[in-house]
Amino acid sequence: MCASDQLAVTVLDVLRDLGVGVPGDVIVTGFDGILAGRVARPALTTVRQPLVEMGRHAARVLVEQIRGVGASSGSRQFDVRLVVRESCGCRAAG
């Protein structure tokens, strides 16, 4: 399990160069849901974050803080979704 899809795609490349099979020998998963994971070979299993929604929320909080309205304290949770692809060996990408 890699902390990001970009790191996972790099791991896929290194494992391929070393002759290690994914998912035959090693399972690789990422976290983000970026385009690079979809086009990687094998296609990367990932946890997709709602990146656009997160960016919009961050911008809204920043604007509120600049304007001095809406004391945005605490944290906000966003729903994520597991996207199963080839790199976990669970099923072929569809």
QUIWOWO-V70513 format. One record per pair of residues at least 4 apart in sequence whose C-alpha atoms are under 6 Angstrom apart, sorted by the first residue. I is the first residue (numbers start at 0). J is the second residue. Records with the same first field share a line. If there is no record, write none. Layout:
# QUIWOWO-V70513
I = J, J
This chain:
# QUIWOWO-V70513
0 = 28, 29
1 = 7, 29
2 = 30
3 = 29, 30, 31
4 = 29, 30, 31
7 = 29
14 = 19
15 = 19
20 = 24
21 = 25, 26, 86
22 = 26, 86, 87, 88
26 = 86, 87
27 = 86, 87
28 = 44, 45
29 = 45
30 = 45, 46
31 = 46, 47, 48
32 = 45, 47
35 = 39
36 = 42, 43
37 = 42
41 = 85, 86
42 = 84, 85, 86
43 = 84, 86
44 = 82, 83, 84, 86
45 = 82
46 = 80, 81, 82
47 = 79, 80
48 = 79
63 = 67, 68, 69
84 = 92
85 = 91, 92
